[in-house]
Amino acid sequence: KYWYLMTFLVPVVTVLSAVMALYTQAGQWFWLITGIFYGVVPVVDFIVGADEFNPDADQEQVMAADDGYYKKILYFATAGQWAGLAAMTYAVMQGDWSWFNILGAIISVACMHAIGLTMSHELGHKLNDKGQVLAAQICSAVCGYAHFNIEHNKGHHKDVSTPEDPASSRMGESLYKFALRELPGAARRGWTLEAERLHRQKRSAFSPHNELLQTLAITVVAYGALTALLGWMTLPFLLVTAALGWFQLTLANYIEHYGLMREKKADGRYERCQPHHSWNSNFKASNLLTLHLQRHSDHHAHPTRAYQYLRDYSDAPALPQGYPAMMAMAMIPAAWRSIMDPRVVAWAKGDMNKVNIDAAQREALFLQYHRPAA
């Protein structure tokens, strides 16, 4: 259970890199988290390999007695996210850094935001625990992704792996085309879902009960305070790092369901989401860093299951590497498609009618791959 303390690694090292940059006046320290996230973790994944361990019933009982421990990790790491953002922002504003090193700070903070949204994702699924729901809002507010928990729980989990879901990528769709669909689509769906909830309660969408606006208010107050303390150039830095943090989440969404599609039944409804509707990854280091988010098949089959209980499915479709490596690969569309398109075809057993396909690529992909198994 102590390996889950790796969740603290990113915010703690973010603070450390900011301190070391100021102490040594060497802006290269700002690149530290970027190097760990996209360099060190994939290498460790490759060396250590996969973790196929699933807790049995007796072990789950032992873990249940420690539920408070697993929650505290999330609470303290949420505070660490704010500390990391404040430390890095202070360091960038206090020095005379080159554009290259400022870029390193921006990307490193965005990597930290990616881990923060992973924690918010875990907290936000515990709808019966007000403490965790509040912590999810506070965590999402670090990068201003106010609609995340609403949109994810009530939208993405309902429509996942269908053409109706803006957060499920389609085969043949590049990361960048997906981002242009997913980012505004998710924001619109989050606002619509929250407005509909408040309408059922006979309240205005702009009331203080709007959870999206509550989260956004935390961001506005915090960013405003940092700007007032550190100067007006703080705000552009915060906004750019937040936007890139959103893009990191888009990267994760892109790789999690690429091309996979639930079948539509005769009544027009889609089949229940099953483990084979999500790409799974079981590499140990990146799984510990992301609170087992990479055991995505079990997460979508059982959305309220806490991270420490998530299981591996040996028959689920598998990514060839952990999330950091796959996210880097997704940024190069040709490399991504050369690796993933054949895997999607194998998953569908050659029947492209079962694949979630980008409409613009549909004809070409059918000609290239449609060979239904007998």
Secondary structure, 3 states (H helix, E strand, C coil): CHHHHHHHHHHHHHHHHHHHHHHHCCHHHHHHHHHHHHHHHHHHHHHHCECCCCCCHHHHHHHHCCHHHHHHHHHHHHHHHHHHHHHHHHHHHHCCCCHHHHHHHHHHHHHHHHHHHHHHHHHHCCCCCHHHHHHHHHHHHCCCCCCHHHHHHHHHHHHCCCCCCCCCCCECCCHHHHHHHHHHHHHHHHHHHHHHHHHHCCCCCCCCCCHHHHHHHHHHHHHHHHHHHHCCCHHHHHHHHHHHHHHHHHHHHHHHCCCCCCCECCCCCECCCCHHHCCECCEHHHHHHCCCCCCHHHHHHCCCCCHHHCCCCCCCCECCCCHHHHHHHHCCHHHHHHHHHHHHHHHCCCCHHHCCECHHHHHHHHHHHCCCCC
